[in-house]
Amino acid sequence: MSQVSQHKTAVTQPRILAIANQKGGVGKTTTAINLGTALAAVGEKVLVIDIDPQGNASTGLGLERDGQRNSTYHVLMGEAALDSIIMESEIPGLHCAPSSMDLLGAELELAQISRKTYRLKDAIAAMCGVKEYSYILFDCPPSLNLLTINALSAADAILVPLQCEFYALEGLSQLLKTVERVRKSLNPKLSVQGVVLTMYDRRNSLSEQVADDVRSVLGDKVYQTVIPRNVRVSEAPSYGQPVLLYDNACAGSQAYISLASEIIRRERTLIAA
């Protein structure tokens, strides 16, 4: 993973990235897990906050489902501090705030609570000084609901995984409008860190066409790194491991290492500016 190490940067405040897209199956959780792993591998201290009721980021990092433990649901409801629910993964430097199925009803409950869009922001602020991280990654649910809005309200930037398929740009347009609304009304600092093309198949002309279309619209907001379709990436979650542990040499692992390197370069440019 030396490709990333030369770009390591010290971050005094956690850089908070929301990994979001209202479409399911585009690689949000896979990106959260493997980007977090790649960043931790170069010495960054990373926290993945799982706010998807499916909890796939939690299980993908080897954390078994446990209905008895506190989760991000309890943090959102003000029943537990964020630092109290954080668990270590088997990757040194990579921690996870696990999800639970209780989040399925969280949106209705949040509607009755004060500062309903800032629950995650407040929880992170309370954690600072107790636990310190250089990167915090939100794994968001596949919808633009109040859970995702909470993540966008707390984040510095959004990272969008975009599947190389026919309707990719249509869904992206809706997401970017939501980002703009959040920026205007809830979080003025929110920006688009980048768009990563996922499930890219070089044998399929559609993948290349989608990639060209997205780059023509968003320019350098689209990462140069693309995540290929790769069976090892699909297999890894069933073993409770990031693909970088499951098979470090496969094309999917190498792509996520490259993505981490590219993201760190962008972060260094922002800091320098």
Secondary structure, 3 states (H helix, E strand, C coil): CHHHHCCCCCCCCCEEEEECCCCCCCCHHHHHHHHHHHHHHCCCCEEEEECCCCCHHHHHCCCCCCCCCCCHHHHHCCCCCHHHHCEECCCCCEEEECCCHHHHHHHHHHCCCCCCCCHHHHHHHHHCCCCCCCEEEEECCCCCCHHHHHHHHHCCEEEEEEECCCCHHHHHHHHHHHHHHHHHHCCCCCEEEEEEEEEECCCCHHHHHHHHHHHHHHHHHEEEEEEECCHHHHHHHHHCCCHHHHCCCCHHHHHHHHHHHHHHHHHHHHHHC
